[in-house]
Amino acid sequence: MTELFLHFFGVYGIICRKADSRGSQKKHKEVVRYMGRKYGRKIHMRKYKKICLAAVTAAVCLAAAGCSAKNSPSTAPRADYTELRDPVAEPDTTGAEIELLNMENPREYCYSSRNADMVFKKKDGVWVDMTDSSIPINQEKFQAMADNFLKLRAVSKVENPGDLSSYGLDRPSYTLSVADEDKGSAYIAVGNQDANGNYYATLDERNVYVIKKETVESMDFEYDPLVVRDSLDLTVTAADMKKVVIKKANRTETYKSSDTEAMTRIANGLSQLKPTIYSTFHATAQELTSAEISEGLRMELNAEFLVDGEARSITIYVGTFADAGGERRYVQLDGSQMISEVDSAIISDLLNLTEEESTMS
């Protein structure tokens, strides 16, 4: 087909030149007869122009397809993300011999301070956040934390406790509500500390116990440590980079392996991109828009590179600055619901930004 197109272009040039010359009717007929001999039929001039127009259109389409392929994302398998999990601290009951609770089939675990409420339930054997069950909770860490109170042990019992206010239990520092499929519900109030740093607690507003400070301090009010967080831990060099497509505002930049200077910066950015700070674990449409990570607002990187000799790819979305000083930017890994905050200098390398693009406007 290509050969035929080229032939048409060549012969059509002959036809046009000869048809525009004075007294060219005879020559035009000769060309038509030649075409007839070549392809077994006469080809009318107007019809031939249509064929040539189709050839031009096809050539333009092929060129566009080539450009599209150049800027298209890599189809290599996605590089593995890293799961950040905080270490598990098993309950320490040393010196606590008085059994207060022993719940082995829990269905709810809620705990509160004066500033925060944490509400969880167990669904199909998995602990989930009641406010958003899609957030991946670190099951081992949460269960170890919960066991401190589901299997609560006391160091001692206070004899003749008197007024609960003497122990801070009239306005407790912490409260817990736990429920078990077999043993029902329990309410625990935690008050002041004693001289040894342990805490006073009550389950019925009558009896007062002393429980270990490690038990109370196991309650995690910083949400991040309870979540399995999406992150990266890649180590690549310019030699590993095969292709990068970066979308910025209204333009697309494409780099190939021979673009050493750009690939060195991008590889450095990828190797340093290890998110640890998160603004949300399940971004809403409004949060994506506010962070300028929604489609149409974000910058985007798609890279193909080698990992242990195997082709891998990654797509990363970058939004606006996350702080007033422009020290961090919002970042989302493709396929993740989480938005992290990453050092702006790392993003400048990752997207091969100019000095002007790297600063706040």
C-alpha atoms as a printed R data frame, in Angstrom:
    type eleno elety resid chain resno       x       y       z
1   ATOM     1    CA   MET     A     1   0.000   0.000   0.000
2   ATOM     2    CA   THR     A     2   2.815   2.412   0.869
3   ATOM     3    CA   GLU     A     3   4.470   1.730  -2.473
4   ATOM     4    CA   LEU     A     4   1.190   2.517  -4.262
5   ATOM     5    CA   PHE     A     5   0.830   5.807  -2.321
6   ATOM     6    CA   LEU     A     6   4.338   6.837  -3.310
7   ATOM     7    CA   HIS     A     7   3.649   5.953  -6.917
8   ATOM     8    CA   PHE     A     8   0.448   8.033  -6.846
9   ATOM     9    CA   PHE     A     9   2.304  11.031  -5.418
10  ATOM    10    CA   GLY     A    10   4.947  10.776  -8.180
11  ATOM    11    CA   VAL     A    11   2.541  10.278 -11.105
12  ATOM    12    CA   TYR     A    12   0.065  12.861  -9.738
13  ATOM    13    CA   GLY     A    13   2.836  15.448  -9.888
14  ATOM    14    CA   ILE     A    14   3.374  14.598 -13.575
15  ATOM    15    CA   ILE     A    15  -0.354  14.886 -14.281
16  ATOM    16    CA   CYS     A    16  -0.734  18.254 -12.544
17  ATOM    17    CA   ARG     A    17   2.273  19.772 -14.270
18  ATOM    18    CA   LYS     A    18   1.260  18.543 -17.721
19  ATOM    19    CA   ALA     A    19  -2.427  19.306 -17.323
20  ATOM    20    CA   ASP     A    20  -1.635  22.916 -16.435
21  ATOM    21    CA   SER     A    21   0.512  23.416 -19.554
22  ATOM    22    CA   ARG     A    22  -1.016  24.866 -22.684
23  ATOM    23    CA   GLY     A    23  -1.778  22.333 -25.314
24  ATOM    24    CA   SER     A    24  -1.400  19.541 -22.835
25  ATOM    25    CA   GLN     A    25  -4.542  17.610 -23.698
26  ATOM    26    CA   LYS     A    26  -2.675  15.102 -25.769
27  ATOM    27    CA   LYS     A    27  -0.007  14.636 -23.140
28  ATOM    28    CA   HIS     A    28  -2.693  14.259 -20.492
29  ATOM    29    CA   LYS     A    29  -4.319  11.474 -22.477
30  ATOM    30    CA   GLU     A    30  -0.969   9.768 -22.806
31  ATOM    31    CA   VAL     A    31  -0.527   9.840 -19.043
32  ATOM    32    CA   VAL     A    32  -4.019   8.451 -18.556
33  ATOM    33    CA   ARG     A    33  -3.294   5.685 -21.060
34  ATOM    34    CA   TYR     A    34  -0.088   4.964 -19.161
35  ATOM    35    CA   MET     A    35  -2.000   4.632 -15.920
36  ATOM    36    CA   GLY     A    36  -4.484   2.385 -17.680
37  ATOM    37    CA   ARG     A    37  -1.712   0.107 -18.863
38  ATOM    38    CA   LYS     A    38  -0.130   0.134 -15.412
39  ATOM    39    CA   TYR     A    39  -3.252  -0.796 -13.455
40  ATOM    40    CA   GLY     A    40  -5.489  -2.316 -16.156
41  ATOM    41    CA   ARG     A    41  -7.980   0.608 -16.361
42  ATOM    42    CA   LYS     A    42  -8.243   4.291 -17.138
43  ATOM    43    CA   ILE     A    43  -8.251   6.601 -14.169
44  ATOM    44    CA   HIS     A    44 -10.155   9.846 -14.511
45  ATOM    45    CA   MET     A    45  -8.330  12.965 -13.379
46  ATOM    46    CA   ARG     A    46 -10.930  13.920 -10.715
47  ATOM    47    CA   LYS     A    47 -11.038  10.427  -9.299
48  ATOM    48    CA   TYR     A    48  -7.265  10.330  -9.213
49  ATOM    49    CA   LYS     A    49  -7.188  13.549  -7.171
50  ATOM    50    CA   LYS     A    50  -9.504  11.930  -4.611
51  ATOM    51    CA   ILE     A    51  -7.192   8.959  -4.355
52  ATOM    52    CA   CYS     A    52  -4.220  11.227  -3.763
53  ATOM    53    CA   LEU     A    53  -6.162  13.181  -1.122
54  ATOM    54    CA   ALA     A    54  -6.867   9.899   0.655
55  ATOM    55    CA   ALA     A    55  -3.173   9.087   0.522
56  ATOM    56    CA   VAL     A    56  -2.314  12.442   2.122
57  ATOM    57    CA   THR     A    57  -4.898  11.862   4.839
58  ATOM    58    CA   ALA     A    58  -3.495   8.402   5.543
59  ATOM    59    CA   ALA     A    59   0.020   9.792   5.765
60  ATOM    60    CA   VAL     A    60  -1.100  12.454   8.262
61  ATOM    61    CA   CYS     A    61  -2.862   9.799  10.345
62  ATOM    62    CA   LEU     A    62   0.221   7.635  10.367
63  ATOM    63    CA   ALA     A    63   2.326  10.581  11.492
64  ATOM    64    CA   ALA     A    64  -0.167  11.386  14.264
65  ATOM    65    CA   ALA     A    65  -0.166   7.772  15.369
66  ATOM    66    CA   GLY     A    66   3.604   7.848  15.555
67  ATOM    67    CA   CYS     A    67   3.494  10.989  17.687
68  ATOM    68    CA   SER     A    68   0.828   9.465  19.908
69  ATOM    69    CA   ALA     A    69   2.920   6.329  20.382
70  ATOM    70    CA   LYS     A    70   5.901   8.467  21.303
71  ATOM    71    CA   ASN     A    71   3.955  10.188  24.091
72  ATOM    72    CA   SER     A    72   1.957   7.170  25.213
73  ATOM    73    CA   PRO     A    73   2.572   5.683  28.684
74  ATOM    74    CA   SER     A    74   4.667   2.575  29.107
75  ATOM    75    CA   THR     A    75   2.882  -0.774  29.010
76  ATOM    76    CA   ALA     A    76   5.556  -2.483  31.131
77  ATOM    77    CA   PRO     A    77   4.353  -4.047  34.413
78  ATOM    78    CA   ARG     A    78   4.014  -1.542  37.239
79  ATOM    79    CA   ALA     A    79   6.868  -1.374  39.728
80  ATOM    80    CA   ASP     A    80   6.002  -2.727  43.160
81  ATOM    81    CA   TYR     A    81   4.970  -0.243  45.821
82  ATOM    82    CA   THR     A    82   6.363  -0.496  49.338
83  ATOM    83    CA   GLU     A    83   3.995  -0.994  52.267
84  ATOM    84    CA   LEU     A    84   4.971   1.025  55.325
85  ATOM    85    CA   ARG     A    85   4.026  -0.826  58.514
86  ATOM    86    CA   ASP     A    86   4.919   0.331  61.998
87  ATOM    87    CA   PRO     A    87   6.424  -2.304  64.306
88  ATOM    88    CA   VAL     A    88   4.072  -4.352  66.454
89  ATOM    89    CA   ALA     A    89   4.361  -3.962  70.224
90  ATOM    90    CA   GLU     A    90   2.992  -7.014  72.027
91  ATOM    91    CA   PRO     A    91   1.171  -6.402  75.346
92  ATOM    92    CA   ASP     A    92   3.406  -6.416  78.412
93  ATOM    93    CA   THR     A    93   1.514  -7.810  81.390
94  ATOM    94    CA   THR     A    94   4.534  -8.312  83.633
95  ATOM    95    CA   GLY     A    95   3.485  -7.570  87.203
96  ATOM    96    CA   ALA     A    96  -0.207  -7.332  86.263
97  ATOM    97    CA   GLU     A    97  -1.870 -10.440  87.659
98  ATOM    98    CA   ILE     A    98  -5.482  -9.309  88.241
99  ATOM    99    CA   GLU     A    99  -7.686 -10.247  85.274
100 ATOM   100    CA   LEU     A   100 -10.326  -7.628  84.525
101 ATOM   101    CA   LEU     A   101 -11.347  -8.587  80.968
102 ATOM   102    CA   ASN     A   102 -10.761 -11.522  78.656
103 ATOM   103    CA   MET     A   103 -12.527 -10.859  75.357
104 ATOM   104    CA   GLU     A   104 -11.509 -13.265  72.620
105 ATOM   105    CA   ASN     A   105 -14.213 -12.609  70.020
106 ATOM   106    CA   PRO     A   106 -14.371  -8.790  69.776
107 ATOM   107    CA   ARG     A   107 -16.632  -6.928  67.392
108 ATOM   108    CA   GLU     A   108 -15.990  -3.271  68.370
109 ATOM   109    CA   TYR     A   109 -13.108  -1.343  69.853
110 ATOM   110    CA   CYS     A   110 -13.481   2.385  70.419
111 ATOM   111    CA   TYR     A   111 -11.227   4.626  72.460
112 ATOM   112    CA   SER     A   112 -11.130   8.350  73.115
113 ATOM   113    CA   SER     A   113  -8.996  11.066  74.634
114 ATOM   114    CA   ARG     A   114 -10.159  14.577  75.382
115 ATOM   115    CA   ASN     A   115  -9.101  15.538  71.854
116 ATOM   116    CA   ALA     A   116  -9.778  12.544  69.619
117 ATOM   117    CA   ASP     A   117 -12.132   9.628  69.049
118 ATOM   118    CA   MET     A   118 -10.996   6.382  67.401
119 ATOM   119    CA   VAL     A   119 -13.742   3.969  66.352
120 ATOM   120    CA   PHE     A   120 -13.121   0.516  64.883
121 ATOM   121    CA   LYS     A   121 -15.086  -2.660  64.317
122 ATOM   122    CA   LYS     A   122 -14.227  -6.164  63.275
123 ATOM   123    CA   LYS     A   123 -15.870  -7.209  60.033
124 ATOM   124    CA   ASP     A   124 -15.365 -10.687  58.591
125 ATOM   125    CA   GLY     A   125 -12.348 -11.111  60.837
126 ATOM   126    CA   VAL     A   126 -10.723  -7.826  59.779
127 ATOM   127    CA   TRP     A   127 -10.421  -4.624  61.819
128 ATOM   128    CA   VAL     A   128 -11.755  -1.609  59.897
129 ATOM   129    CA   ASP     A   129 -12.205   2.062  60.647
130 ATOM   130    CA   MET     A   130 -15.926   2.712  61.185
131 ATOM   131    CA   THR     A   131 -15.638   6.084  59.446
132 ATOM   132    CA   ASP     A   132 -13.943   4.706  56.311
133 ATOM   133    CA   SER     A   133 -13.639   0.961  55.905
134 ATOM   134    CA   SER     A   134 -11.521   1.335  52.733
135 ATOM   135    CA   ILE     A   135  -8.449   2.508  54.669
136 ATOM   136    CA   PRO     A   136  -6.070  -0.466  55.107
137 ATOM   137    CA   ILE     A   137  -5.528  -0.970  58.838
138 ATOM   138    CA   ASN     A   138  -2.382  -2.734  60.005
139 ATOM   139    CA   GLN     A   139  -4.099  -5.813  61.438
140 ATOM   140    CA   GLU     A   140  -1.214  -7.134  63.510
141 ATOM   141    CA   LYS     A   141  -0.434  -3.773  65.089
142 ATOM   142    CA   PHE     A   142  -4.065  -2.972  65.824
143 ATOM   143    CA   GLN     A   143  -4.789  -6.377  67.350
144 ATOM   144    CA   ALA     A   144  -1.741  -6.128  69.623
145 ATOM   145    CA   MET     A   145  -2.864  -2.677  70.743
146 ATOM   146    CA   ALA     A   146  -6.453  -3.794  71.306
147 ATOM   147    CA   ASP     A   147  -5.390  -6.858  73.303
148 ATOM   148    CA   ASN     A   148  -4.017  -4.545  76.002
149 ATOM   149    CA   PHE     A   149  -7.618  -3.751  76.951
150 ATOM   150    CA   LEU     A   150  -9.538  -6.715  75.528
151 ATOM   151    CA   LYS     A   151  -7.462  -8.824  77.919
152 ATOM   152    CA   LEU     A   152  -7.022  -6.150  80.542
153 ATOM   153    CA   ARG     A   153  -4.896  -6.925  83.584
154 ATOM   154    CA   ALA     A   154  -4.401  -4.770  86.684
155 ATOM   155    CA   VAL     A   155  -1.388  -4.375  88.932
156 ATOM   156    CA   SER     A   156  -3.533  -3.864  92.021
157 ATOM   157    CA   LYS     A   157  -6.969  -2.960  93.323
158 ATOM   158    CA   VAL     A   158  -7.539   0.159  95.403
159 ATOM   159    CA   GLU     A   159  -9.249  -0.691  98.681
160 ATOM   160    CA   ASN     A   160 -12.077   1.599  99.784
161 ATOM   161    CA   PRO     A   161 -11.462   4.076  96.972
162 ATOM   162    CA   GLY     A   162 -14.000   6.653  98.074
163 ATOM   163    CA   ASP     A   163 -14.712   9.569  95.717
164 ATOM   164    CA   LEU     A   164 -13.740   8.821  92.091
165 ATOM   165    CA   SER     A   165 -12.641  12.424  91.612
166 ATOM   166    CA   SER     A   166  -9.625  11.662  93.802
167 ATOM   167    CA   TYR     A   167  -8.312   9.522  90.945
168 ATOM   168    CA   GLY     A   168  -9.367  11.745  88.030
169 ATOM   169    CA   LEU     A   169 -12.118   9.282  87.123
170 ATOM   170    CA   ASP     A   170 -14.922  11.857  87.304
171 ATOM   171    CA   ARG     A   171 -13.360  13.484  84.234
172 ATOM   172    CA   PRO     A   172 -11.288  10.665  82.755
173 ATOM   173    CA   SER     A   173  -8.302  11.307  80.516
174 ATOM   174    CA   TYR     A   174  -9.217   8.313  78.353
175 ATOM   175    CA   THR     A   175 -12.282   6.170  77.832
176 ATOM   176    CA   LEU     A   176 -12.756   2.882  76.006
177 ATOM   177    CA   SER     A   177 -15.844   1.042  74.845
178 ATOM   178    CA   VAL     A   178 -15.273  -2.565  73.816
179 ATOM   179    CA   ALA     A   179 -17.718  -5.224  72.731
180 ATOM   180    CA   ASP     A   180 -17.406  -8.991  72.382
181 ATOM   181    CA   GLU     A   181 -19.711 -11.397  70.554
182 ATOM   182    CA   ASP     A   182 -19.743 -13.756  73.537
183 ATOM   183    CA   LYS     A   183 -19.111 -11.576  76.589
184 ATOM   184    CA   GLY     A   184 -21.024  -8.412  75.808
185 ATOM   185    CA   SER     A   185 -19.786  -4.846  76.286
186 ATOM   186    CA   ALA     A   186 -17.514  -3.082  78.726
187 ATOM   187    CA   TYR     A   187 -16.728   0.560  79.449
188 ATOM   188    CA   ILE     A   188 -13.317   1.532  80.807
189 ATOM   189    CA   ALA     A   189 -12.400   4.940  82.219
190 ATOM   190    CA   VAL     A   190  -8.761   5.886  82.772
191 ATOM   191    CA   GLY     A   191  -7.854   8.735  85.137
192 ATOM   192    CA   ASN     A   192  -4.732  10.112  86.782
193 ATOM   193    CA   GLN     A   193  -1.330   8.523  87.248
194 ATOM   194    CA   ASP     A   194  -0.027   7.305  90.612
195 ATOM   195    CA   ALA     A   195   3.417   7.909  92.067
196 ATOM   196    CA   ASN     A   196   4.884   5.105  89.919
197 ATOM   197    CA   GLY     A   197   3.479   6.454  86.650
198 ATOM   198    CA   ASN     A   198   0.744   3.803  86.412
199 ATOM   199    CA   TYR     A   199  -2.888   4.795  85.838
200 ATOM   200    CA   TYR     A   200  -6.096   4.516  87.842
201 ATOM   201    CA   ALA     A   201  -8.981   2.875  85.989
202 ATOM   202    CA   THR     A   202 -12.539   1.731  86.623
203 ATOM   203    CA   LEU     A   203 -14.931  -0.514  84.746
204 ATOM   204    CA   ASP     A   204 -18.050   0.048  86.833
205 ATOM   205    CA   GLU     A   205 -17.555   3.458  88.490
206 ATOM   206    CA   ARG     A   206 -17.273   1.713  91.851
207 ATOM   207    CA   ASN     A   207 -14.102  -0.326  91.889
208 ATOM   208    CA   VAL     A   208 -10.781   1.357  91.157
209 ATOM   209    CA   TYR     A   209  -7.723  -0.464  89.824
210 ATOM   210    CA   VAL     A   210  -4.153   0.421  88.978
211 ATOM   211    CA   ILE     A   211  -3.150  -0.562  85.435
212 ATOM   212    CA   LYS     A   212   0.302  -0.369  83.855
213 ATOM   213    CA   LYS     A   213   1.316   2.822  82.087
214 ATOM   214    CA   GLU     A   214   2.440   0.699  79.095
215 ATOM   215    CA   THR     A   215  -1.140  -0.502  78.721
216 ATOM   216    CA   VAL     A   216  -2.516   3.031  78.566
217 ATOM   217    CA   GLU     A   217   0.277   4.312  76.349
218 ATOM   218    CA   SER     A   218  -0.456   1.546  73.843
219 ATOM   219    CA   MET     A   219  -3.513   3.515  72.669
220 ATOM   220    CA   ASP     A   220  -2.405   5.112  69.434
221 ATOM   221    CA   PHE     A   221  -4.044   8.467  68.742
222 ATOM   222    CA   GLU     A   222  -1.715   9.175  65.858
223 ATOM   223    CA   TYR     A   223  -3.633   7.550  63.037
224 ATOM   224    CA   ASP     A   224  -0.725   6.993  60.635
225 ATOM   225    CA   PRO     A   225   0.949   4.144  62.595
226 ATOM   226    CA   LEU     A   226  -2.290   2.128  62.419
227 ATOM   227    CA   VAL     A   227  -2.430   2.279  58.604
228 ATOM   228    CA   VAL     A   228  -0.567   0.288  55.961
229 ATOM   229    CA   ARG     A   229   0.779   3.175  53.864
230 ATOM   230    CA   ASP     A   230   1.627   3.143  50.139
231 ATOM   231    CA   SER     A   231   5.199   4.233  49.464
232 ATOM   232    CA   LEU     A   232   8.187   3.619  47.166
233 ATOM   233    CA   ASP     A   233  11.674   2.258  47.655
234 ATOM   234    CA   LEU     A   234  13.304   2.329  44.222
235 ATOM   235    CA   THR     A   235  16.979   2.657  43.377
236 ATOM   236    CA   VAL     A   236  17.600   3.504  39.716
237 ATOM   237    CA   THR     A   237  20.278   5.288  37.712
238 ATOM   238    CA   ALA     A   238  20.231   7.084  34.375
239 ATOM   239    CA   ALA     A   239  21.483   3.866  32.766
240 ATOM   240    CA   ASP     A   240  18.315   2.084  33.963
241 ATOM   241    CA   MET     A   241  15.954   4.664  32.460
242 ATOM   242    CA   LYS     A   242  14.388   3.762  29.115
243 ATOM   243    CA   LYS     A   243  11.622   6.279  28.510
244 ATOM   244    CA   VAL     A   244   9.923   9.086  30.413
245 ATOM   245    CA   VAL     A   245   6.816  11.064  29.511
246 ATOM   246    CA   ILE     A   246   6.102  14.142  31.647
247 ATOM   247    CA   LYS     A   247   2.917  16.162  31.344
248 ATOM   248    CA   LYS     A   248   3.092  19.750  32.558
249 ATOM   249    CA   ALA     A   249   0.232  22.192  32.108
250 ATOM   250    CA   ASN     A   250  -0.494  22.237  28.355
251 ATOM   251    CA   ARG     A   251   2.609  20.471  27.104
252 ATOM   252    CA   THR     A   252   4.164  17.022  27.114
253 ATOM   253    CA   GLU     A   253   7.880  16.326  27.353
254 ATOM   254    CA   THR     A   254   9.324  12.980  26.265
255 ATOM   255    CA   TYR     A   255  12.793  11.743  27.153
256 ATOM   256    CA   LYS     A   256  14.626   8.713  25.846
257 ATOM   257    CA   SER     A   257  17.596   6.835  27.258
258 ATOM   258    CA   SER     A   258  20.077   8.991  25.340
259 ATOM   259    CA   ASP     A   259  18.871  12.150  27.146
260 ATOM   260    CA   THR     A   260  21.485  11.589  29.824
261 ATOM   261    CA   GLU     A   261  21.255  14.895  31.689
262 ATOM   262    CA   ALA     A   262  17.472  14.789  32.061
263 ATOM   263    CA   MET     A   263  17.428  11.069  32.855
264 ATOM   264    CA   THR     A   264  20.040  11.572  35.589
265 ATOM   265    CA   ARG     A   265  17.788  14.102  37.350
266 ATOM   266    CA   ILE     A   266  14.678  11.970  36.935
267 ATOM   267    CA   ALA     A   267  16.415   8.814  38.178
268 ATOM   268    CA   ASN     A   268  17.657  10.749  41.206
269 ATOM   269    CA   GLY     A   269  14.130  11.954  41.926
270 ATOM   270    CA   LEU     A   270  12.707   8.437  41.635
271 ATOM   271    CA   SER     A   271  15.360   7.024  43.951
272 ATOM   272    CA   GLN     A   272  14.676   9.683  46.598
273 ATOM   273    CA   LEU     A   273  10.894   9.522  46.361
274 ATOM   274    CA   LYS     A   274  10.018   7.600  49.531
275 ATOM   275    CA   PRO     A   275   6.760   9.080  50.905
276 ATOM   276    CA   THR     A   276   6.356   8.979  54.684
277 ATOM   277    CA   ILE     A   277   4.039  11.949  55.373
278 ATOM   278    CA   TYR     A   278   0.380  11.671  54.372
279 ATOM   279    CA   SER     A   279  -2.398  14.239  54.174
280 ATOM   280    CA   THR     A   280  -5.130  11.670  53.525
281 ATOM   281    CA   PHE     A   281  -5.434   7.904  53.194
282 ATOM   282    CA   HIS     A   282  -8.561   7.905  51.029
283 ATOM   283    CA   ALA     A   283  -8.720  11.040  48.942
284 ATOM   284    CA   THR     A   284 -12.139  12.438  48.094
285 ATOM   285    CA   ALA     A   285 -12.837  14.290  44.855
286 ATOM   286    CA   GLN     A   286 -12.688  17.551  46.799
287 ATOM   287    CA   GLU     A   287  -9.333  16.661  48.350
288 ATOM   288    CA   LEU     A   288  -7.902  15.760  44.931
289 ATOM   289    CA   THR     A   289  -9.059  19.097  43.556
290 ATOM   290    CA   SER     A   290  -7.726  21.064  46.531
291 ATOM   291    CA   ALA     A   291  -4.341  19.352  46.173
292 ATOM   292    CA   GLU     A   292  -4.488  19.957  42.391
293 ATOM   293    CA   ILE     A   293  -4.007  16.244  41.759
294 ATOM   294    CA   SER     A   294  -7.275  15.790  39.908
295 ATOM   295    CA   GLU     A   295  -7.052  15.266  36.151
296 ATOM   296    CA   GLY     A   296  -6.528  18.510  34.293
297 ATOM   297    CA   LEU     A   297  -4.755  20.191  37.222
298 ATOM   298    CA   ARG     A   298  -1.878  17.864  38.022
299 ATOM   299    CA   MET     A   299   1.554  17.264  36.600
300 ATOM   300    CA   GLU     A   300   2.194  13.652  35.662
301 ATOM   301    CA   LEU     A   301   5.192  11.391  35.186
302 ATOM   302    CA   ASN     A   302   5.179   8.037  33.432
303 ATOM   303    CA   ALA     A   303   8.534   6.284  33.412
304 ATOM   304    CA   GLU     A   304   9.861   2.976  32.120
305 ATOM   305    CA   PHE     A   305  13.063   1.629  33.630
306 ATOM   306    CA   LEU     A   306  14.890  -1.571  34.458
307 ATOM   307    CA   VAL     A   307  14.706  -3.307  37.824
308 ATOM   308    CA   ASP     A   308  17.031  -6.304  38.056
309 ATOM   309    CA   GLY     A   309  17.074  -6.407  34.269
310 ATOM   310    CA   GLU     A   310  13.271  -6.459  33.940
311 ATOM   311    CA   ALA     A   311  11.272  -3.592  32.438
312 ATOM   312    CA   ARG     A   312   9.019  -1.851  34.946
313 ATOM   313    CA   SER     A   313   6.940   1.307  34.830
314 ATOM   314    CA   ILE     A   314   5.432   3.808  37.210
315 ATOM   315    CA   THR     A   315   2.980   6.694  36.998
316 ATOM   316    CA   ILE     A   316   3.110   9.480  39.569
317 ATOM   317    CA   TYR     A   317   0.794  12.476  39.937
318 ATOM   318    CA   VAL     A   318   2.072  15.737  41.413
319 ATOM   319    CA   GLY     A   319  -0.081  18.563  42.701
320 ATOM   320    CA   THR     A   320   0.414  21.968  44.229
321 ATOM   321    CA   PHE     A   321   2.533  22.941  47.214
322 ATOM   322    CA   ALA     A   322   1.450  21.414  50.528
323 ATOM   323    CA   ASP     A   323   2.752  24.210  52.743
324 ATOM   324    CA   ALA     A   324   2.930  27.990  52.699
325 ATOM   325    CA   GLY     A   325   6.705  27.977  52.273
326 ATOM   326    CA   GLY     A   326   6.685  25.709  49.223
327 ATOM   327    CA   GLU     A   327   8.856  23.091  50.906
328 ATOM   328    CA   ARG     A   328   6.613  20.131  50.038
329 ATOM   329    CA   ARG     A   329   4.264  19.104  47.224
330 ATOM   330    CA   TYR     A   330   1.278  16.795  47.169
331 ATOM   331    CA   VAL     A   331   1.972  13.449  45.463
332 ATOM   332    CA   GLN     A   332  -0.201  10.470  44.548
333 ATOM   333    CA   LEU     A   333   0.979   7.126  43.198
334 ATOM   334    CA   ASP     A   334  -1.195   5.786  40.398
335 ATOM   335    CA   GLY     A   335  -3.662   3.238  41.758
336 ATOM   336    CA   SER     A   336  -3.314   4.484  45.350
337 ATOM   337    CA   GLN     A   337  -6.042   6.338  47.243
338 ATOM   338    CA   MET     A   338  -3.468   8.121  49.403
339 ATOM   339    CA   ILE     A   339  -2.018  11.602  49.039
340 ATOM   340    CA   SER     A   340   1.436  12.135  50.486
341 ATOM   341    CA   GLU     A   341   3.635  15.194  50.956
342 ATOM   342    CA   VAL     A   342   7.103  15.082  49.402
343 ATOM   343    CA   ASP     A   343  10.075  17.453  49.512
344 ATOM   344    CA   SER     A   344   9.819  19.923  46.627
345 ATOM   345    CA   ALA     A   345  13.492  19.452  45.688
346 ATOM   346    CA   ILE     A   346  12.832  15.763  45.038
347 ATOM   347    CA   ILE     A   347   9.870  16.660  42.808
348 ATOM   348    CA   SER     A   348  11.990  19.166  40.883
349 ATOM   349    CA   ASP     A   349  14.362  16.355  39.931
350 ATOM   350    CA   LEU     A   350  11.574  13.850  39.335
351 ATOM   351    CA   LEU     A   351   9.800  16.098  36.806
352 ATOM   352    CA   ASN     A   352  12.968  17.770  35.504
353 ATOM   353    CA   LEU     A   353  11.534  21.150  36.471
354 ATOM   354    CA   THR     A   354  13.181  24.433  35.649
355 ATOM   355    CA   GLU     A   355  14.024  26.850  38.468
356 ATOM   356    CA   GLU     A   356  10.941  28.883  37.600
357 ATOM   357    CA   GLU     A   357   8.697  25.801  37.617
358 ATOM   358    CA   SER     A   358  10.108  24.735  40.984
359 ATOM   359    CA   THR     A   359   9.119  27.896  42.829
360 ATOM   360    CA   MET     A   360   5.767  29.133  44.043
361 ATOM   361    CA   SER     A   361   4.109  31.650  41.767
